[in-house]
Amino acid sequence: MPPQVRLPEPKDWGPFDIEPFAEFYQRWPEAYANVPAQVVETWIYRHWRDFQAWLPLSPLSWKYDIQSFPSEQIMTICHVATWPETLPT
């Protein structure tokens, strides 16, 4: 991760009236152009406070590769074992 590059925080982050992703992404640092927009939107922007806990692992310096998976394959990933009970059907 490049030193001293500050991440923009989504304006009005919370459950209501959050800044639209398109506006947030316009402020995304060029230094982190390696992070695909899909990752920024679905992980960093939507889970801003939770994402902060990942910063010591340097996720902004990781190599990302966007993939598509069928639902059946996603459900075999056991990082949240209670998904079938938790997610609406």
MODELLER restraints for C-alpha pairs under 7 A, 6 or more apart:
rsr = mdl.restraints
at = mdl.atoms
rsr.add(forms.Gaussian(group=physical.xy_distance, feature=features.Distance(at['CA:1:A'], at['CA:58:A']), mean=6.34, stdev=0.5))
rsr.add(forms.Gaussian(group=physical.xy_distance, feature=features.Distance(at['CA:1:A'], at['CA:60:A']), mean=5.86, stdev=0.5))
rsr.add(forms.Gaussian(group=physical.xy_distance, feature=features.Distance(at['CA:1:A'], at['CA:61:A']), mean=4.84, stdev=0.5))
rsr.add(forms.Gaussian(group=physical.xy_distance, feature=features.Distance(at['CA:2:A'], at['CA:31:A']), mean=6.93, stdev=0.5))
rsr.add(forms.Gaussian(group=physical.xy_distance, feature=features.Distance(at['CA:7:A'], at['CA:29:A']), mean=6.95, stdev=0.5))
rsr.add(forms.Gaussian(group=physical.xy_distance, feature=features.Distance(at['CA:8:A'], at['CA:27:A']), mean=6.51, stdev=0.5))
rsr.add(forms.Gaussian(group=physical.xy_distance, feature=features.Distance(at['CA:8:A'], at['CA:28:A']), mean=6.49, stdev=0.5))
rsr.add(forms.Gaussian(group=physical.xy_distance, feature=features.Distance(at['CA:10:A'], at['CA:19:A']), mean=6.11, stdev=0.5))
rsr.add(forms.Gaussian(group=physical.xy_distance, feature=features.Distance(at['CA:10:A'], at['CA:24:A']), mean=5.96, stdev=0.5))
rsr.add(forms.Gaussian(group=physical.xy_distance, feature=features.Distance(at['CA:10:A'], at['CA:45:A']), mean=6.62, stdev=0.5))
rsr.add(forms.Gaussian(group=physical.xy_distance, feature=features.Distance(at['CA:11:A'], at['CA:18:A']), mean=6.14, stdev=0.5))
rsr.add(forms.Gaussian(group=physical.xy_distance, feature=features.Distance(at['CA:11:A'], at['CA:19:A']), mean=5.22, stdev=0.5))
rsr.add(forms.Gaussian(group=physical.xy_distance, feature=features.Distance(at['CA:12:A'], at['CA:18:A']), mean=4.88, stdev=0.5))
rsr.add(forms.Gaussian(group=physical.xy_distance, feature=features.Distance(at['CA:12:A'], at['CA:19:A']), mean=6.30, stdev=0.5))
rsr.add(forms.Gaussian(group=physical.xy_distance, feature=features.Distance(at['CA:21:A'], at['CA:41:A']), mean=6.74, stdev=0.5))
rsr.add(forms.Gaussian(group=physical.xy_distance, feature=features.Distance(at['CA:32:A'], at['CA:60:A']), mean=6.41, stdev=0.5))
rsr.add(forms.Gaussian(group=physical.xy_distance, feature=features.Distance(at['CA:35:A'], at['CA:60:A']), mean=6.58, stdev=0.5))
rsr.add(forms.Gaussian(group=physical.xy_distance, feature=features.Distance(at['CA:35:A'], at['CA:64:A']), mean=6.52, stdev=0.5))
rsr.add(forms.Gaussian(group=physical.xy_distance, feature=features.Distance(at['CA:44:A'], at['CA:51:A']), mean=5.74, stdev=0.5))
